[in-house]
Each structure stands twice: as structure tokens, then as C-alpha cells.
Amino acid sequence: MTAIAISRTTKPKTPPPEDELQFGKVFTDHMFLMEYHEGRGWHDPRIEPYHNFSFDPATCVFHYAQAVFDGLKAFRGKDGVIRLFRPEAHAARFNRSCARMCIPELDPALVVESIRTLVAVDQHWVPRKPGTALYIRPTVIATETFLGVHPSASYLYYVILSPVGAYYREGMNPVKILATHEYVRAVPGGTGAVKAAGNYAASLYAAEEAARKGYTQVLWLDGVNHRFLDEVGTMNIMLRIGDEVITPPLNGAILPGITRDSVLTLLREWGIPASERPIALDEVFAAHEQGKLREMWGTGTAAVISPVGELGYKDRRIVINEGRIGPLTQKLYDAIIGIQYGTAPDPHGWTQPLPTEAFAAV
């Protein structure tokens, strides 16, 4: 394993009270960094005190958006053990994002080790209160200085950490989502299946419009026919019609969510029919009219499981399960949270425990 140099801060901060944690507002004392230069590859992995970057105004990431990121969490259980949730899967997705954006891939083992070591250094920032976690943001940006459309010859990989509470202000209360007919998020062949930074910038306008209408998030429809469900702005989408759970297929325009995959695995183990198939918005409204639309929820690292209580489209609004959390939604949330915090068995080996004694050497 590549040695990671560690330089500790001389001015440690005090973590905020856990009752006051928001999402992505406060950052820990340290960060991981590593550079890439053409002909040399990735080099100089290290942990340093958290600090600002200084870049030339012509740095190409500012002009051509060659940037990707991922997101995962570390959880502190009642037993005091800190657990990472599916870090290898996140490292693999991170590399797929890099490849799509012409960014040199990283050693996935080093990606995982960079995260493990950084969390170890800032272990006291992992909150203890149920429902809180340490959010982990690995990122790569292009750093060559030039104007001209071509891949950069140099890059910076870095990881930052943030103690977080609930992603949505509603917490586990059902959210309201608005299906948009005016804007599209992605089409097959584009970059919708990777976590490219530009994807999120392009989604902001529609999200702001939805917020002004009283909705929490946008439900994106397919970019070709404007009929079929794709995903919510920050989550994959699932719904239960009758006894079947349905989620849109990974068609190249939808992010392959790690939580999405975890939920599908659990559903199939529980014997609940789960289909990855196209589902039209018309089918959703028809199922509601027939009394068959039982539950709807989103899945994602930030919110884990987020129940949907209301769906809007143009001048239509429907309330799902009387605006309450459905029983399967709650069961899925409890199952995944139990694995993440170490209060339930982990038969798939999804968590990576970081025993407290291992931190003594860091």
C-alpha cells in the first residue's frame, strides 16, 4: 500500500454541537490531497490541514468543467466503532466518472485507503447522535492552465469531510417532488450516469423553480420522450404499485446509486418483486387513481431513504399514502441504517469497520 504522509494541524477546531448539525456546512481539520501529472501519474499522497486552494484564472476546470466527485459516509455505532458504508463501490463509481470525463483513473485501493486514513485522523469529528454521520467528499479537478478544449495534463484529487445531520429539512418526513416537463437532466450517451460537477449546475434552475412552487426536489423525466421517470435531483426514485417495487433501469442517463443497489438487494432477499423497468408518469397517475400506488421513495447517500408524500406535474398534484411514510419505506430505512450503525447483521460485508484501536497509530 502506498505510504500516506500526514501533517497535522496546529490549530484544531471544535466540532459543532450534534443537535445543530446541518448538511455540508462545517468541515473537519484535515484533507487528503494527491496530484497527477502527465508522464508521472498520480503521486504524493498526503494529509494536510484543511486549507484554501490558489489557482490561476486560466485553470481549465473553471472553463471546461473537468471535475467529478462522489459521496459516502462514515457512521459511529453505539459500540463506538466507526464504519464506512460500501467504500469499494464508491471508489469504483468514482473511477467510472473519471473515465467518462477523460480524467486518469486512480488505484481504487488507494481511494479507499485515502478515505480510511483521513477519517482516522479526524475520527473525533464523527458524530455519535443517531441520524448523524460524517459525510465524505472525494473530488478530482483539472488543474492545467490553458484555454482550449482538450483534456488537462494535470489534476488534483482531494477528500474533505463534514459532520452532517439530515439532508432534507423534513428529515424522514415525506417530501414533495415536482416532475418537470420543461427541462431535462440527461440523455443516454451523455454524462447522466456519472457524478460530473456540471450535471449538478445544469439542474439548479429547475430545482429553484420547483422550490418556488413549494416542492423539495425535481423529478426528472427522460430527455427524449419526456414521459418516463429518470431520477430525482439528489436521489434515485422507487415506487410501489400493488405488490411490485419499480425503479427506472440504468440506461446511461441515470446515476447508478449505491443505496439504490443496496435497496434492490434487500427487496429481492425479502421476496418482494422488484423490477428495473421504464415507468411512464401516466402509469404512476393511473395507479394512483386506481388505488394501487402504495408508496414512493428516493434512495441516495445523503438522505439514505426519503419518503415521497406528494407528486406534482403541471397543474396536477397527488398525495401518496395519505402523505405518510409507507411501511416498506420505513422497513428499508431501518434495515440500511441498522447495517450502517452496526445494530443489524451485515451479511453482504457492506460496512468497513475502523476499530478504535487502529487509530492509535495514525
N, C-alpha and C positions, 0 to 999 in steps of 0.2 A: 504494500500500500504506500502511495506517495506521502512523504512527510509533509505535515502542515505546520508552518511556523506560526507561533502565537505571540502577539504583542498585546498586553492587557492595558486597559485604560487606567489612568491615574486619577480620573475624576468620575467615579461610578455614580450613576443616578439612582434615585429611589423609585422603585416601581410604584405605579399609582394604586390607590385602593381598589380592590377587586370589585366592589359594588359599583364603581364608577367607570368600569371598562367599556369603551365603545369598540368600533371595529376600525383598525388601521390608523389610529390617531397618535399612538405613542410607540417608540421604538427602543430597543434594548441598547446595551452599552457597546456591543461589538458587531462586526460584519465580516463576512468571508469575501475574499477577492482572489481573482486569478485572471491573467491576461493570455490572449492569443496573438501571435504574430506569424504571418506567412513565412514558411520556411523553418520556423521554430516550434510551432504547435502551441498547445496550452502549457503554461508554465507559471512558476512562482505562486503556488497556492499558499494562502496565509489568512490569518485572522488578525484584524486590527481594530482599534477603537472606531466606533461609528463616526463618520465624518462626511463632509460635503465633497462633491467632485468638482473639478475645474476642467472645462473643455473649450477648445477653440470654437468660435461661432460657425465654422465650416465643418465641424464634425458631422459625419454623414448620417448619424442616427437622427439628427434634428431635421434633416431634409428628406430622407428616403425611408425612414421608419423601419430600419432593420433592427427590430427589437422583439424579443419574446420573453415570456415569463411563465411560471407555474405557481401553484399554491397548495400547500399542505399544512397539517397541524401536528403539534405535539400536545399530549394530554397528560396531566398529573392525576393518577388514581388515588383512591383513599389509602392504598398501601404505600403511597409516596413514590411509586415508580413512575417515571416519565416514559410515555410510549409514543412513537411515531406511527402514523396510520398510512400503510402502503407506500412507503417511500420509494421502493423499487419501481412501482407502477408509475409514480410521478416522474421519476428520472427518465423512464422510457418515453413517456409522453413529451417531456421536455426536449429530449433529443429529436423526436419526430417534428416538433415545432421548429427546432433549429434547422433541420434538414430542409424543411419546406421554405424557409426564409434564407437559404444559402448561407447559413451560419455553420461553421465547423462543429461537428458533434463532440460531446465530451465523453470521457470514460464514465459510464453510468455508476460504477462502483465509487468513483471519486465524487460524483454528485451527491450520492448518499452519505459518504464519509464527511463531506464538507458540511452537510446539514447536521449530522450526528455530533460532530466536533463543536460546531457553533452553538448548538443547543446545550451541549455540555458546559461550555464556557459561561453561557448566560442562563444556567439552569434555575437560578433563583427568580428569574422572570416568568417562569411557567406558573400560572396561577393555580390555586387549589379549589376555588369555588366551582361546584357543579355548573356546567353550561359555559364555562370559560375555557380558554386554550391559548397556546402560543402559536400564532399564525406565522408561517414560514414562506418567504417570497424569494425563490431563486430567479434570477434575471440575467439575460445577455443583451448587451447593446453593442452596436458597431461604433468603432472609435477612430477610424481613419479620417484624416482631414482632406476633403476634396469636394468638389461639385461636379456631378456627373453620375449617371445612373448605371451603377455596376456594384457587385458585392464588395464590401470592405475587405481590407487585408489585415485588419486588426480588430480585436473585440475585447470586451471586459465582461467577465462572469462575476456576479456578486450575489450574496444572500443576505437578506435582512430579516429581522424578527420583530413581531409585535404582539404583545399580550392583548387578547380580544375577548369581548363579550359577544352577544348575539349580533348577527349580521344585519337582520332587519329589526327595526324598532318594535315591530309586532312580536318579536321572539317566536314562540311556537304557535301564536295565534294566527289564524288563516289570513293570507294576504290577498290583495286584489290585483288581477293582471288584465292587461288590455291587449287584444290581438290587433296588430296594425295592418291595414290594407294599403298604406301609402309608401311604406319603406320596407327594404329587405336587408337582412343581415348578411346572407351569404348564398352562394350557389355552388353546386358540385363543380369541382375543378378550381374553386377559389381557395381562400385561406380559412374558411369557417371551421375546419376540423382541427386547427392548431391555435395555440394561445399567442397569437401575434398581437402586439400592442395596438396596432392600427384598427383591428377589429372592434376594439372597445371604444376608441374615439369615434368611429363611424356609428356606433349605437347610441351615442349620448343624446342626439337631437330627438329621436323618437322617445327615449326614456323621459326626457324633460317634458315632452308633450303629454305623455301618459300621467306623469306626476301632477301636472296642472289639472288633469281631469279626475284626480283622486285615486289613481292606481299606483301600486308599489313598483310594478315591473311591466315590461313589454313582453308579450308572447309573439315571437316571430313566426311568420308563415313562410312557406317555401318561396324562393326567389323567382321561380319560373311560372307556376300556376297561381300563386297567392291563395292556395286552398288548403294545403296540408301543414300540419303543425311541425315546426322545427324545434325550437327550444326557447326558453325564457332567457332574458338578458344575462343572468348570472347562474342559471341552472338548466339542467336537462328537465324535461317535463314528462310526467306519467299520469295516467288516469285509469280509473277502474270502472268499466262498463259491464254491468252484470257481474259475472264471476271472473272476467278476464281483465288483467292489467295490460295496458297498451302503452308503448313508448315509441316514438319515431325511430326508424332504423338509422344506423351510421352510414350515411350516403355521401360522405365527403363534405357536407355543409354543416355538420353538427359536431360539436366537441365531444370526443369520447370520454365522458366523465368517469372518474374513478369511483365516485359514490354511486353513479348510475350502474356501473358494473357490479358493485357490491350488492345493491338492492336486487338486481336481476338474479344474482346467485342465490340470495336468501329466499326470494319468492319461489324459485324452482325447487329448492330444498324443502320448502314448506308445502309443496304440491299445489301451489296457486298458479293457474295458467298465466303465463307472461309472454306477450308477443311483441316482437320488434317489427313493426309494420307501419306503412303510411296510414295516417288517420286524418281525414278531412275535417275542417272546422264544422262543416254541415253535419257530419256524423256526430260530433260532440253535442251540438244543439239538438239534434233529433233524439239522441239518447237521453238528454235532459227532459225533453218533452214527454218521452215515454216512461220516465221514472227510472231509467236504467243507469244514469250517470251517478255513481255512488260516491266516488272520491276523486280528487285531483291533487297532485303534489309535485313539487320540484325537488331535485336532488343536486347537491353540489358540496364542495369542500367547505365553503364559507358558512352556509346555512344548514348543512347536513340534509335534513328533510324539512321542507317548508310547505305546509298545507295551503291549498288554494281554496278560498271561500267564495270568490266571486270572479266571473269571467265576463269581460266586455268586448264587444265588437261593433263598430259603428254606433248605431243607436240602440243596440241590444245589450242587456245585462242579465246574466243568470246567476243565481245563488246555488252553490253546490253543498250538499249535505247540510242544508239549513245554516250555512256559514260556520259550521263546527268542524273540529278535527275528526276525521274518519278513523274507525278502529284499525284499519290496516296501516294507514299513515302513522298512527301512534305506535303500532307494533314495530314497524320498520325503524322508526326513530329510536325507540327504546333498545332495539336489538343492536343497532350500529353504535349508539352511544355506549351501551354496555361493553361492547368489544373495545371501543376506543379508550374507555376509562379503566378497563381491566376488571369490571364487575361481572362479566359474562365470558364463557369459553370462547376461544379464538381458534376454531378448528382449521381455518384456512391459513393461519400464520400471517394475518394481515397487519398485525402490530409488531413493531420492533421495540422491545423494552430497552431502556437505557438505565440499568441498575445504578442506584445512587453511589455505590462503592466505585463504579467505573469513573466517576467524575473526579475522584481524588487525584488522579494522575494528570488531569487536564490543566 
